[in-house]
């Protein structure tokens, strides 16, 4: 299965439901990504509102 990005939080997953926010509103049409390892110390994670480590899409359509 191809990766999808959550339209709500941007988390990239292969699941049918987003493991971060629980929504099923996923899209395969996304671009760019960022890997967040330690959200509490990352300025990018804070700016994007990320609280859980993982891969996140920068733009989800």
N, C-alpha and C positions, 0 to 999 in steps of 0.2 A: 504494500500500500504506500502511496505517495504521501509526503508530509503535507499537512494542512496547517493554516494559522488561524487562531481564534480571532474573530472580528471584534471581540470585546477587550481582551487583554494583550493580544499579539503572540501568545505562546505558541510555539511550533510543536506539533504532535502528530503521531500516526494513529491515535485513538479516534473514536467517533465522538467523544465528549472531551472538552478541555479539562485536564486534570487540575488546573489552577483555579478557574472560576466556575466550572461546572456547566457552562453553556454548550449547546450543540450547534451553535452558529459559527461554523468553520468555513474557511475558504482556501482553495488551492491557488488562488490568484494573489500572491504576495511577492514582495521584493525586498531585498536586503535583510540582513539579520545581525543580531548582536548576541554574544554569549555572555551571560551574567553569572559570575561565580559567587560573588559576595555582595548582594544587593545593599547591605547596610553601609558599605564603604565605597560604592560606585556612584559617581556623580551622574553618569548616564542612566543608571537604574533609578535613581531618585527623580531625575527629570522625566523619565518615562512612566514613573509610578509603579515600578516593578518591586515586588516584595519577596518573590520566590526565585531561586536560582534556575537557570535553564536557557534555552534558545528562544529568542523573541524576534518576530518579524518587525521591520521598521515601517513598512507600508503594507496594509492589507486592503484589498479591494473586494 
